[in-house]
Amino acid sequence: MKQIWQSLIWLVTTSVTILTSIVLFHTFFDYSQLTVIQQEARHTSIVAGNPDPEGEIQGIESILELEDGRAEIVANFLAKYDSPLKPHDYYGHLLVEIADRYELDFRFLPAIMMEESNLCKNIPEGTYNCLGFGIHSGGTLGFENYEAGFERAARELRANYVEQGRIQVSEIARKYTASVEKWTSSVNQWMTEMKYDDRQKGIEKKDDASVLEYVKIE
């Protein structure tokens, strides 16, 4: 009888030990997998804003939205104001790619375009110059296509503005244009509108934005 009880106790103890080991293994495995995914996600992310005092999340928070949502935000902005940059999806992706290449906020070029040319509606004929870049009394800088114009403007903004410490829209305006206050207010409004996808909030919540607020980092 004693041997039977000893056998039963051994069987129960062994079973509990095996089950505990299985649970611990799966827990560790799942946690390891999650850790790897999180570490990989950190390699490609966007510098995002903080919650505002009213509790709203400023900007886009998830990696999926950060990676995939930016081009859609720009495309929707172009479509909303009937920009001649069509197809809007193509130019949305293009503007985000150029912003990433020069480490600029993806909203910055479209916001300048809105202020300078109503999103390319009003430009010197044949110049493809939507950003008012190189337009002065001495002549007008022209490009072979829109893509070349965006590329040149982004490169110059990075090298001759951001790299010289001009990070806020107002700081860039003082060098970029003679209409400093108007330009600053307008560009900030359009950047804020894209941030919230809401024109009224663009007006109400605009502040002096950093052109590095939403920059892709590797």
C-alpha positions in Angstrom: 0.0 0.0 0.0 2.8 2.3 1.0 4.5 1.7 -2.4 1.3 2.6 -4.2 1.1 5.9 -2.4 4.7 6.6 -3.1 4.1 5.9 -6.8 1.1 8.1 -6.9 2.9 11.0 -5.2 5.9 10.6 -7.7 3.5 10.5 -10.7 1.7 13.7 -9.5 4.9 15.5 -8.7 6.4 14.6 -12.1 3.3 15.7 -14.0 3.3 19.1 -12.2 7.0 19.6 -13.0 6.5 18.8 -16.7 3.5 21.1 -17.0 5.3 23.9 -15.2 8.3 23.5 -17.6 6.0 23.6 -20.6 4.3 26.8 -19.4 7.6 28.5 -18.6 9.0 27.5 -22.0 6.1 29.0 -23.9 6.1 32.1 -21.8 9.8 32.6 -22.4 9.4 31.8 -26.2 6.6 34.3 -26.7 8.4 37.0 -24.7 11.6 36.5 -26.7 9.7 36.7 -30.0 8.0 39.9 -28.8 11.3 41.4 -27.7 12.8 40.7 -31.2 9.9 42.3 -32.9 10.1 45.4 -30.7 13.8 45.7 -31.2 13.4 45.4 -35.0 10.6 48.0 -34.9 12.9 50.5 -33.2 15.3 50.5 -36.1 12.8 52.3 -38.3 10.6 54.8 -36.6 9.5 58.4 -36.7 10.1 61.0 -34.1 6.6 61.6 -32.9 4.9 64.3 -30.8 3.7 64.1 -27.2 0.1 64.2 -26.0 -1.2 67.7 -25.8 -2.7 69.2 -22.6 -6.2 68.3 -23.7 -5.2 64.7 -23.9 -5.3 64.4 -27.7 -2.5 62.4 -29.3 -0.5 64.8 -31.5 0.6 63.1 -34.6 0.6 59.4 -35.6 1.8 56.9 -33.0 1.9 53.4 -34.3 4.8 52.1 -36.5 2.3 50.9 -39.1 0.7 54.3 -39.4 4.0 56.1 -39.3 5.4 53.9 -42.1 2.3 53.8 -44.3 0.2 56.7 -43.3 2.4 59.7 -44.2 2.1 59.3 -48.0 -1.7 59.0 -47.6 -1.8 62.2 -45.5 0.0 64.1 -48.2 -2.1 62.6 -51.0 -5.3 63.4 -49.2 -4.1 67.0 -48.7 -3.3 67.3 -52.4 -6.7 65.9 -53.3 -8.6 68.0 -50.8 -7.4 71.2 -52.5 -7.5 69.8 -56.0 -3.8 70.1 -56.7 -2.7 69.5 -60.3 -0.1 67.1 -58.9 -1.8 63.9 -60.2 -2.1 61.1 -59.5 -2.2 62.4 -55.9 -1.1 59.0 -54.5 2.1 59.1 -56.6 3.1 62.6 -55.5 2.2 61.8 -51.9 4.7 58.9 -52.0 7.2 61.0 -53.9 7.1 63.9 -51.4 7.5 61.6 -48.4 10.5 59.8 -50.1 12.2 63.1 -50.7 11.5 64.3 -47.2 13.0 61.1 -45.9 16.1 61.4 -48.1 16.9 64.9 -46.7 15.6 64.2 -43.2 12.8 66.8 -43.2 9.3 66.7 -41.8 7.1 65.1 -44.5 4.6 67.9 -44.2 7.1 70.7 -44.8 7.3 70.7 -48.6 3.6 70.4 -49.2 3.0 73.3 -46.7 5.4 75.5 -48.5 3.8 74.6 -51.9 0.4 75.6 -50.5 1.7 79.0 -49.5 3.8 79.7 -52.5 1.7 78.3 -55.4 -1.6 76.9 -54.0 -0.2 73.4 -54.4 1.3 74.1 -57.9 -1.8 75.8 -59.4 -0.1 79.2 -59.7 3.5 78.9 -61.0 5.5 80.6 -63.7 4.7 78.8 -67.0 7.0 75.9 -67.8 9.1 76.2 -64.6 7.6 73.4 -62.5 8.6 75.6 -59.6 5.9 75.1 -56.9 7.9 76.2 -53.9 8.8 79.7 -54.9 12.4 78.6 -54.8 14.8 80.8 -56.7 12.1 83.2 -57.9 13.3 86.8 -57.6 13.8 90.0 -59.5 16.8 88.5 -61.3 14.8 85.7 -62.8 13.0 82.5 -62.1 14.6 79.1 -61.5 13.0 76.4 -63.6 13.1 72.6 -63.6 12.5 69.9 -66.1 9.7 68.4 -64.0 8.0 68.6 -60.6 10.2 65.9 -59.2 13.4 67.8 -60.0 12.0 71.0 -58.3 11.1 69.1 -55.1 14.4 67.4 -55.0 16.4 70.7 -55.4 14.3 72.6 -52.9 14.6 69.8 -50.3 18.4 69.6 -50.8 18.8 73.3 -50.4 16.5 73.5 -47.4 18.5 70.8 -45.6 22.0 72.2 -46.5 21.4 75.9 -46.3 18.8 76.2 -43.6 18.5 73.1 -41.3 22.3 72.4 -41.2 22.8 76.1 -40.3 20.5 75.8 -37.3 17.3 77.0 -38.8 14.8 74.4 -37.4 11.6 76.3 -36.7 9.4 77.5 -39.5 9.8 81.2 -38.4 13.6 80.9 -38.6 13.5 79.5 -42.1 11.0 82.2 -43.2 13.5 85.0 -42.3 15.8 83.7 -44.9 13.4 82.2 -47.4 11.0 85.0 -48.0 10.4 88.8 -47.6 6.9 88.1 -46.3 8.1 86.6 -43.0 5.0 86.8 -40.8 2.5 85.8 -43.5 4.7 82.9 -44.7 5.3 81.7 -41.2 1.7 81.7 -40.3 0.6 80.0 -43.5 3.2 77.2 -43.5 2.5 76.5 -39.8 -1.2 76.4 -40.5 -0.9 73.8 -43.3 1.6 71.7 -41.4 -0.8 71.6 -38.4 -3.8 70.8 -40.7 -2.0 67.8 -42.0 -1.1 66.8 -38.4 -4.7 66.6 -37.4 -6.3 66.1 -40.8 -8.6 69.0 -39.9 -8.6 72.5 -41.3 -10.1 74.2 -38.3 -7.6 72.6 -36.0 -4.9 73.8 -38.4 -6.1 77.4 -37.7 -6.7 77.0 -34.0 -3.7 74.8 -33.0 -1.0 76.1 -35.2 2.3 77.0 -33.5 5.8 77.5 -34.7 6.5 74.0 -35.9 9.9 72.3 -36.1 10.7 71.0 -39.6 12.2 68.0 -37.8 9.1 67.1 -35.8 8.2 64.1 -37.9 11.5 62.9 -39.4 12.2 59.3 -40.3 15.2 57.9 -38.5 16.9 54.6 -39.2 
